[in-house]
Amino acid sequence: MDKIRKFELMEKIVHELEDLKNSQQAIIQKLGKIEVDNIDLGDKRLEKDLPDMHQRISDNLDNIASILEDFAAQTTTYSSQNHIEELKAQEAIDKLSE
């Protein structure tokens, strides 16, 4: 795999991790709303299970955020070490020359 394609794949993974993080945040918000609604309802099963679900999803969110931070930094480092912007510019020039 050439350097530009590898970088593009790394960028794609960063975006997918961001989407995953956003999805986990949305799930936590939905669980919170259900927990609040259940205060009035008082369903025992929801009272029992929702806090555990909330904690597991929160833990997953923390893991995803950590992975995202590390992988985004790795992607940035790869880009600068391999001069990706210059390679992209040269690739564009080469395509115009064809």
Buried (B, 14 or more C-beta within 10 A) or exposed (E): EEBBEBBBEBBEBBEEBBEBBEEBBEBBEEBEEBBEEBEEEEEEEBEEEBEEBBEEBBEBBEEBBEBBEEBBEEBEEBBEEBEBEEBBEEEEEEEEEE
